[in-house]
Amino acid sequence: MNTCDLCDLHGEAVRVLELPLRDYGGRAAFAGTVSTVQAHEDNSRVREAVHEAGAGRVLVVDGGGSLRRAMLGDLLAAKAVENGWAGVVVVGAIRDSAAIGAMELGVKALGTCPRKTERRDQGLRDVALEIGGVTVRPGDWLCADEDGVVLADAVLR
């Protein structure tokens, strides 16, 4: 089901991420249970996450909206595909957008930046995030498509 229909059917039971995210992945529509990372210009926790079995989950990365460093590139995106992640939503920048666009992975981000992060082993995993006007919690269900991103406490149909 698409995000518009979910909003029409479930009203206030869904939360809409109010961010100008752009599609970069080879899959525009994706859905899954949320896992989170909170980090600023350091993708150490993103690397950890995508190296784990994704089991159809969606990684939501709160990069603080920074466009100075890319939180996801082609190597980490390829690892996410290999390990079964459905998608990655980055509140910040990605890089290697052409390569990521050829991958069977949903990727949304605010923009791109060719500069990689410095890995300082900082950041938090699986914590509640306040982004785009809503709370995003590990275990939430996320559905994304060309019209946006919606979240719910449980899977909706």
Number of C-alpha atoms within 10 A of each C-alpha: 12 18 21 14 11 18 16 10 13 13 10 10 15 22 20 21 19 13 15 12 20 18 22 27 23 16 20 19 22 22 23 22 24 23 24 26 25 23 20 19 25 21 28 19 23 25 18 12 22 21 17 14 15 22 12 18 22 31 27 28 28 24 24 15 18 18 20 17 22 26 33 28 22 18 13 19 27 17 18 29 21 16 17 18 29 23 31 27 27 26 25 26 27 29 20 17 19 12 16 24 18 13 18 19 26 26 31 28 27 19 21 21 19 15 15 18 17 14 12 11 11 15 17 16 18 18 13 17 17 11 18 15 11 14 14 26 20 19 18 19 22 31 25 26 19 16 14 20 25 23 28 21 16 13 13 15 9
